[in-house]
Amino acid sequence: MLCSRLEGSVLLGVALYVDFIVGDTARLKELFCAVTIGTIVFGINLYLHVCARLSQGKPISEIYPLFRANILHIICNNLHRTPTNDMRLMLNSKIFGLALICATLLSCESGRNLQPPALHADFARYWQQGKAELSRYALVQARYGNLNQGELIVITVTEPFNADKHVKSDSLSGRSVRQVLKAQTMRRFTTGIYDYTMTTTSFKPIDDAVDFPAMKITSTSVDWCGQTFAQLNQVSGGYRIESRSYFESEADEDFNVSGAFSEDEIWQRIRLAPEALPRGSVRILPALVAARLRHRRLAPETATATTSNYEGSEISGKNLKSYRLVYAHGLKEERVVDFIFEREFPFKIVGYTEEYEDGFVKPRRLRTVARLTQQTLLDYWATHDPEHEALRRQLGVTGFAR
């Protein structure tokens, strides 16, 4: 729709400018045909460029110089004339008007990803005080057909993010710097003699609509056999995925997926605006850790999403809600995920459960459970000396202890 509107606007504008520039009506039909073909191609390319820029949070004003220069180039090429100062002056005034029209159309179509969510009144007070929220969960993790003891650490914090390079920004402000809510989850558990460390980091801009996918997600898994890595970078319409594994059947892959958000960003969506969580039938990328543990190629799946009052007994607390995802309902590969959180701000996530058929030799349906045991706000990056180990003990972090 946007592409058609943009092409139509550009064609209309160019036709008007040609009418201003060329007084000879005999050449107008011939010229209009040539301009039309060139402008359609230009309109498509401009649309793709605008989408890419807006997905990185660039203001529409930064696109105008490119817009103006290309229009001038197209018209002059079709006229076989060198642009004069008079032509430039005329185009400056006319194209500015057309740019405003296109900007309006773009804002109508792209508003959903540029419109910030309605954040809670206390959001800044809690999340932008120069500290991270540190949460420690007691973990029982399904693996190899058994339930294994471990812990889950979740670090949630706001920080500057370079939208051009898709990395944490060294600067607090700038043209490409955006504030993100970052969620880093670290699962550590033992399986017999050896252990696993699985970390996922998700970067979700605060100034995006909450239903717009996270900008970047990475995941690593390390055990005694080797290590694996996956990275998702937001591109127009989806994600570019890079996957590396020590398994021959999984090996090195680079591919794109479209039309889905990631389960990994639910840790942030709940904290930003739980009322905006997607419901009903959703197209979603399973959590990177889940895909890795089940040795499934990452691809969008269909799940049923519901929000309800939590009525279970595994997680303790008052006034709790549950956000549930059910993948492949009723099938052998069915997977059920629950995020249990408090209904009041800051929407603390007090538990997480995941149930599916696990095990390679004797598979059976098992339930992974993570229960919140301790939580604090701390500028942990400034507490890295030996005397700060007391803080680690207070949080209850043990690594792989039972």
C-alpha positions in Angstrom: 0.0 0.0 0.0 2.7 2.4 1.0 4.7 1.6 -2.2 1.7 2.4 -4.4 1.0 5.6 -2.5 4.5 6.7 -2.7 4.8 5.9 -6.4 1.6 7.7 -7.1 2.7 10.8 -5.2 6.1 10.9 -7.0 4.5 10.4 -10.4 2.0 13.2 -9.8 4.7 15.5 -8.5 7.1 14.8 -11.3 4.4 15.4 -13.9 3.6 18.8 -12.3 7.3 19.8 -12.3 7.7 18.7 -15.9 4.7 20.9 -16.8 6.4 23.8 -15.0 9.8 23.2 -16.6 8.8 22.3 -20.2 6.6 24.7 -22.0 6.4 22.7 -25.1 3.3 20.5 -24.8 4.3 18.4 -27.8 7.2 16.9 -25.8 5.1 16.4 -22.7 3.6 13.0 -23.6 6.9 11.6 -24.7 8.6 13.0 -21.6 5.9 11.8 -19.2 6.3 8.2 -20.4 10.0 8.2 -19.9 9.7 9.9 -16.5 7.0 7.4 -15.4 9.2 4.4 -16.0 12.2 6.0 -14.2 10.1 7.2 -11.4 8.4 3.9 -10.7 11.9 2.3 -10.2 12.9 5.3 -8.1 9.8 5.1 -6.0 10.4 1.4 -5.2 14.0 2.1 -4.2 13.0 5.1 -2.2 10.4 3.1 -0.4 12.9 0.4 0.6 15.4 3.1 1.7 12.8 4.9 3.8 11.7 1.6 5.5 15.3 0.7 6.3 16.0 4.2 7.7 12.8 4.4 9.7 13.4 0.9 11.2 16.7 2.4 12.6 14.9 5.3 14.0 16.0 7.9 11.5 13.9 11.1 11.2 12.2 11.7 7.9 14.1 15.0 7.5 17.3 13.0 6.9 15.7 11.3 3.8 14.7 14.6 2.1 18.1 15.5 0.6 18.3 12.1 -1.1 14.7 12.5 -2.2 15.4 16.0 -3.7 18.6 15.0 -5.4 17.2 11.9 -7.1 14.1 13.7 -8.4 16.3 16.4 -9.9 18.5 13.7 -11.4 15.6 11.8 -13.0 14.0 14.9 -14.5 17.2 16.2 -15.9 18.2 12.8 -17.4 14.9 12.6 -19.2 15.1 16.2 -20.4 18.7 15.6 -21.5 19.5 19.0 -19.9 21.9 20.3 -17.3 20.0 21.7 -14.3 20.2 25.4 -14.0 19.9 27.6 -10.9 16.4 28.5 -11.9 15.4 24.9 -12.2 17.0 24.1 -8.8 15.1 27.0 -7.2 11.8 25.8 -8.7 12.4 22.2 -7.7 13.4 23.2 -4.2 10.0 24.8 -3.6 7.9 22.2 -5.4 9.7 19.1 -4.2 9.6 20.3 -0.6 5.8 20.3 -0.9 5.8 16.8 -2.4 8.2 15.6 0.3 5.7 16.8 2.9 3.0 14.8 1.2 5.2 11.7 1.2 6.2 12.3 4.8 2.6 12.4 5.8 1.9 9.1 4.0 5.0 7.5 5.5 4.0 8.6 9.0 0.5 7.1 8.5 1.9 3.8 7.5 4.9 3.6 9.7 3.4 5.1 12.9 3.0 1.7 14.5 6.7 1.2 14.9 7.6 4.8 15.6 4.8 5.5 18.2 6.2 4.7 21.6 4.1 2.5 23.9 2.1 4.2 26.7 4.7 3.6 29.4 3.7 3.5 33.1 4.1 6.9 34.8 6.8 5.5 37.0 8.8 3.9 34.2 11.6 6.5 34.1 11.8 6.6 37.9 12.4 2.8 38.1 14.3 2.0 34.9 16.3 5.1 34.3 18.0 5.7 37.6 21.4 4.3 36.5 20.9 0.8 37.9 20.0 -2.6 36.5 17.4 -5.0 37.8 19.1 -8.2 38.8 16.9 -11.3 39.3 17.9 -14.7 40.4 15.6 -17.8 39.8 16.0 -21.3 41.1 15.9 -23.5 38.0 14.8 -27.0 37.3 15.8 -27.6 33.6 14.7 -30.5 31.4 17.6 -32.1 29.5 18.3 -35.6 28.3 15.0 -36.8 29.6 15.8 -35.7 33.2 15.2 -32.7 35.4 18.4 -31.0 36.2 19.1 -28.4 39.0 20.5 -25.0 38.1 19.8 -21.3 38.2 18.5 -18.5 35.9 19.9 -15.0 36.1 18.0 -12.2 34.4 19.6 -8.7 34.0 17.2 -6.1 32.8 18.5 -2.5 32.1 18.1 0.5 29.9 21.2 1.6 27.9 22.1 3.5 24.7 22.2 1.5 21.5 23.8 2.3 18.2 21.0 1.6 15.7 23.3 1.8 12.7 25.9 -0.7 14.0 23.5 -2.8 16.2 25.8 -2.6 19.3 25.8 -0.8 22.6 26.7 2.8 21.9 29.8 4.4 23.4 28.0 7.7 23.4 24.8 8.6 25.3 23.4 10.6 22.5 23.7 11.1 18.8 22.0 10.7 15.4 22.0 6.9 15.6 21.7 6.4 19.4 18.5 5.0 20.8 17.5 4.0 24.3 16.7 0.3 24.6 15.5 -2.0 27.3 17.9 -4.9 27.4 17.1 -8.3 28.8 19.9 -10.8 29.4 19.0 -14.2 30.5 21.7 -16.7 31.8 20.8 -20.3 32.4 23.3 -22.5 34.1 22.6 -26.1 35.0 24.4 -29.4 35.4 23.8 -32.7 33.5 25.7 -35.4 35.3 29.4 -34.6 35.3 29.2 -31.6 33.0 27.4 -28.4 32.8 25.7 -25.9 30.5 25.8 -22.1 30.3 23.2 -20.6 28.0 22.9 -16.8 27.5 20.5 -14.8 25.5 20.5 -11.0 25.1 17.6 -9.0 23.6 17.7 -5.3 22.7 14.3 -3.6 22.4 14.1 0.2 21.7 11.9 2.0 24.2 10.7 4.5 21.5 9.3 1.7 19.3 5.7 0.5 19.5 5.7 -2.5 21.8 4.5 -4.7 19.0 7.5 -3.9 16.8 10.1 -6.7 17.0 13.3 -6.3 19.0 16.2 -4.8 17.1 18.8 -7.4 17.9 18.9 -10.8 19.8 22.0 -12.9 20.4 22.4 -16.3 22.1 25.3 -18.5 23.0 25.4 -22.0 24.4 28.5 -23.5 26.0 28.8 -27.1 27.4 31.7 -29.6 27.6 31.1 -30.7 24.0 31.5 -27.2 22.5 29.8 -23.9 21.8 27.1 -22.6 19.5 26.0 -19.1 18.6 23.1 -17.3 17.0 22.4 -13.7 16.2 19.2 -12.0 14.9 19.5 -8.5 13.4 16.4 -6.6 12.5 16.0 -5.8 8.8 13.1 -4.5 6.8 10.2 -7.0 7.3 12.0 -9.5 9.5 15.4 -10.7 10.8 18.7 -11.6 9.3 19.9 -14.7 11.1 23.5 -15.9 11.6 23.8 -19.3 13.2 27.0 -21.2 14.1 27.3 -24.7 15.7 29.8 -27.4 16.3 27.3 -30.0 15.0 27.8 -31.0 11.3 24.1 -31.2 10.7 23.6 -27.6 12.0 26.9 -26.1 11.0 27.1 -22.5 9.7 24.0 -20.9 8.4 23.0 -17.4 7.2 19.4 -16.8 6.3 16.4 -14.4 6.6 13.0 -14.9 8.2 10.1 -12.5 7.9 6.8 -11.7 9.6 7.5 -12.8 13.1 8.6 -11.5 16.5 10.7 -13.5 19.0 9.7 -15.3 22.1 12.9 -13.9 23.7 11.6 -10.4 23.7 8.6 -11.2 25.9 10.9 -10.6 28.9 10.9 -7.0 27.8 7.4 -6.7 26.4 5.9 -7.6 29.8 8.0 -5.0 31.6 7.1 -2.3 29.0 3.4 -2.8 28.4 1.9 -6.2 29.4 -1.6 -5.0 28.2 -0.2 -4.9 24.7 1.1 -8.5 24.6 -0.1 -10.2 21.4 -3.0 -12.6 21.8 -4.7 -15.2 19.7 -2.9 -16.9 16.8 0.6 -15.4 16.5 3.5 -16.0 14.2 6.6 -16.2 16.5 10.2 -17.4 16.6 10.7 -19.8 19.5 13.3 -18.8 22.1 16.8 -19.3 20.9 17.7 -21.5 23.8 14.6 -23.7 23.2 15.5 -24.1 19.6 19.1 -25.0 20.5 18.2 -27.6 23.2 15.7 -29.3 20.9 18.1 -29.1 17.9 15.4 -27.4 15.7 16.3 -25.0 12.9 15.1 -21.5 13.9 12.0 -20.6 11.9 8.7 -18.8 12.6 6.0 -21.0 14.1 2.3 -20.5 14.8 1.3 -20.4 18.5 -1.8 -19.5 20.5 -1.2 -16.7 23.0 -3.4 -16.0 26.0 -3.2 -13.8 29.1 -5.1 -14.9 32.2 -5.0 -14.8 36.0 -2.4 -17.2 37.3 -4.1 -20.1 39.2 -1.2 -22.5 39.4 0.7 -23.7 42.5 4.3 -23.8 41.3 4.9 -20.1 41.6 4.0 -18.2 44.7 2.7 -14.6 44.9 -0.4 -12.5 44.9 -2.3 -10.9 42.1 -0.3 -12.7 39.4 -1.0 -13.0 35.7 0.2 -15.6 33.2 1.1 -15.1 29.6 0.9 -18.4 27.8 2.2 -19.6 24.4 1.1 -22.9 23.1 3.0 -24.2 20.0 1.8 -27.2 17.9 -1.2 -27.8 20.2 -2.1 -31.5 20.5 0.8 -32.7 18.5 3.9 -34.7 19.6 6.1 -31.6 19.3 3.7 -29.4 21.4 5.5 -26.9 23.6 3.8 -24.8 26.3 5.5 -21.7 27.8 4.2 -19.6 30.7 5.6 -16.2 31.9 4.1 -15.5 35.3 4.2 -11.8 36.4 2.7 -9.3 38.8 -0.2 -7.3 37.5 1.1 -4.0 39.0 4.1 -2.0 37.9 7.0 -2.8 37.5 5.3 -6.0 36.4 7.9 -8.2 38.0 8.3 -11.6 36.3 8.2 -14.1 39.3 8.3 -17.3 37.4 8.7 -19.1 34.1 7.7 -22.6 33.0 8.2 -24.6 29.8 6.8 -28.0 29.0 7.6 -30.3 26.0 8.8 -33.8 25.2 12.5 -34.0 26.1 15.1 -36.7 25.8 16.8 -38.4 22.9 16.9 -42.0 24.1 13.7 -42.3 26.1 11.8 -39.0 25.5 9.2 -38.0 27.9 7.1 -34.9 28.6 9.0 -32.8 31.2 8.4 -29.4 32.7 11.2 -26.7 33.2 10.4 -24.4 36.1 12.2 -21.1 37.2 11.1 -19.5 40.5 12.2 -16.0 41.5 14.2 -16.2 44.7 15.9 -12.8 44.9 15.8 -9.4 43.1 17.6 -6.1 43.5 18.4 -2.9 41.7 22.2 -2.3 41.4 24.8 -0.6 39.3 26.6 -4.0 39.1 29.2 -2.8 36.6 30.7 -0.8 39.5 30.8 -3.7 41.9 33.6 -6.0 40.5 36.1 -6.0 43.3 36.7 -8.8 45.9 34.8 -6.9 48.6 31.7 -7.0 46.4 31.3 -10.7 46.6 29.0 -10.2 49.6 26.5 -8.7 47.1 26.7 -11.9 45.0 25.9 -13.9 48.1 23.0 -11.6 48.9 21.5 -12.2 45.5 22.0 -15.9 46.0 24.1 -16.5 42.8 25.8 -19.8 43.0 26.7 -20.7 39.5 26.0 -24.4 39.3 25.4 -25.3 42.9 22.3 -27.4 43.8 
